[in-house]
Each structure stands twice: as structure tokens, then as C-alpha cells.
């Protein structure tokens, strides 16, 4: 079998196609990546972790080639990385909500439609969340699947096929090879968690600069501020035709607005200062996770990660899209922009504060807006918000090809109704 054809070919989803997808997983992922914050309630958090660690460990995945994990994250001199993958498994309780994706001709296999690399630096702590397009065409390395079978390497395939053939381990191997980043931790989550986790924290606030009307996901929202929960949160995160130019890249921008708001809420007193919410979120998150053994075998590491990220200033929590260019072999796919990506990894390596220089246009999934009085009034109490860092010694302006925003910025969905 040719190395280029071993993996199942999937319908192109980067362009203007009618296939619904599960970008809703992303919400859960970032909830998990940032949900570890909730365990910084010390005694409460430790109780939750030890009580539920057996649930997580039962489905844990071993990552290939990983060195032994130190018992203290302080030993990672360059910080650490967590890969969060959103998979579109059609769970019985939620499959009816997703139409053809779970019942039609496009229902075969399980795709990793959401792929994030979360980098947490050493002191001063900074968090960079890199989103990778699901239709990014790239080499897939040789990797071992959950049954121990060795899957051969591929020279060029979409990123979102890696979970189908090699599971979470293969997703990690592929992202690590692409970025040159060692990955210490990983997790994946399925469809239903987006609904359950959103409900567990009481919803997430989002802003629409213009209305969204999307018949593909069923989303119909007016311009203005909204708190999305449950199915509506999933529809908001899945919408592609409803924002920007209708592409997956526009959707990533819209998701990053959601993640920024989620980060602010998670770190605020609304979650960390509320024990019942913490317990509910911990229980929901840990029961919806497939993790790497590096996460499941040592609950104390989760506590350390929580303590490492909980006080990071909002301007140092940055969400970026991995830079891409057009794939001349297929207009519905994209390929890595290596030059711009190298600049991103170099800035992360020197632990610089990242400055986004890209200016959004009418094709983007979001528009950047100046904070308004209502936004200020709705912000968490001053004592619950990480203080802005002192003027950083080094700030790196990223290439214009890299889109994104920090959690300190206010962005609003660029809806398709104008």
C-alpha cells in the first residue's frame, strides 16, 4: 500500500462545503487545559483529583518516545506543552444533534477536528495556545495506535485524520514533529463534553459585532452580548458558514474569542472562588477525558499546573492560529507557512511577550473592539483578576501572517448577517 494512501480519505472541510463539524470540542479542550486551574482550591482540588483519577487512568494513553516525567513541573527549564485534541466521536446521548456527521455518508471514523498546543513557559509564566487547522496538509510520522499496531508514515495527509489511524498518540507525534516542540501532556475529549462542561460553569459570555444566521448548525443569534450554554455553545463553536468568509480559518478566530472569554471566567472568582462550581467542573471535565499517562499517573502534577497558570496576566495568555498558506494541490486545504511558524517558536523559546500585528479584515471570524463600559462593569472583581505584568523586558512582534489575540483583548464575532 502506498504511503500516501494508507489512511482513509476524508471529505474536504476547509472550503465552503456542507459538512458539519465538531469544533465544539475546542471548548472542552480549553476548559480542560484551563480547567486544571480549578484544582488550585488545594484541599478541595486534591480530593477531587484523587477521587476521580482512577476514571482518567482507565483510558490513559502512552505517548511514544516520552522521557520519564519529573515529579515537579519546575524541572522543565523551558516550560511544558500540552496537546488538546477535539474528536468527533458520535456518542449515543448526543449523536442526534449532529445530523449527517453521525448518520450519513460522512460518519465513518473519528476525526481530530480541533487541535491545540498549549505552551506554559517558565517564569515569568506565559501561556500560548496555538490552534492548528484541521485541514492542514502535512507529513504524518510513523506512530503506534492504541492496540499497539505500528502505523506507517505518510508524506502528506490532513491533520484531522491522525486520530482515526493512530489515536491521541499519533496526534501528539504529528504536532510535535511539525513544531519541533516536545509534548509532555495530552488529552482528548468528545462531542458531549462541550454541552456538559459549558453547563457546569454556567455558560460563557460572547460578543457578536453582527448577527449570525447559520442553517448548517442551526445557530441564529442577534448582534450584542450573549451567554451561551449547552447546545448553543456547541453551535457557536461549530459555526463556519456563520462567521467571516465561511472558512475553517474564520471559525478558528471565532473559537479564540470564546477561549479568551472562557479563560477570563475560569481565572476569575466566578470559578476559582466558587467551591460548588469547582467541584462540578472537576467532576464533569475528568469524566470526559482521555489523557496521556503523564497526566493520569500523578494527580499532583495537575495541581502544579493549576498553580502555574492561575496568576498569569491576561495580556500574557495569547491565542494564535498556526500560520498557513494555500495548498496548490487542493483549494480546500492549507499547508504550513514555515517561515512565519519559525518566528513564532523562536519568540516562545525566548519567553517573550507576544504582540499580534495582524489586523483583522471583513473575511476574519472576529473583529477586535475597544473595551466598552459594559464590558468593564462585567469584568471579574479586581482582586480576582491577575495583575498586569510589569513592562516586559522583551516583546516580540509576530509576523502579520499570524492571527490571534490575547485574553486582555475584546473580540466580537464577525457574523454573516450585515
Secondary structure as UniProt FT lines:
FT   TURN            3..5
FT   TURN            23..24
FT   HELIX           25..35
FT   HELIX           36..41
FT   HELIX           43..58
FT   TURN            64..65
FT   HELIX           73..75
FT   TURN            77..78
FT   STRAND          80..87
FT   TURN            92..94
FT   HELIX           95..98
FT   HELIX           100..103
FT   TURN            105..106
FT   STRAND          112..120
FT   STRAND          127..132
FT   TURN            134..135
FT   STRAND          136..140
FT   STRAND          143..144
FT   TURN            146..147
FT   STRAND          150..151
FT   STRAND          154..158
FT   HELIX           159..161
FT   HELIX           162..179
FT   STRAND          185..189
FT   HELIX           192..200
FT   TURN            201..202
FT   STRAND          204..214
FT   TURN            215..218
FT   STRAND          219..221
FT   STRAND          224..228
FT   HELIX           230..238
FT   TURN            241..242
FT   TURN            244..245
FT   HELIX           248..267
FT   TURN            269..273
FT   HELIX           275..286
FT   TURN            287..288
FT   STRAND          290..292
FT   HELIX           293..296
FT   HELIX           299..309
FT   TURN            310..311
FT   HELIX           314..316
FT   STRAND          317..321
FT   STRAND          324..326
FT   TURN            328..329
FT   TURN            331..332
FT   STRAND          334..336
FT   HELIX           338..349
FT   TURN            350..351
FT   STRAND          353..355
FT   TURN            362..363
FT   STRAND          366..369
FT   HELIX           373..378
FT   HELIX           382..384
FT   STRAND          395..397
FT   TURN            400..401
FT   STRAND          404..406
FT   TURN            407..408
FT   STRAND          410..415
//
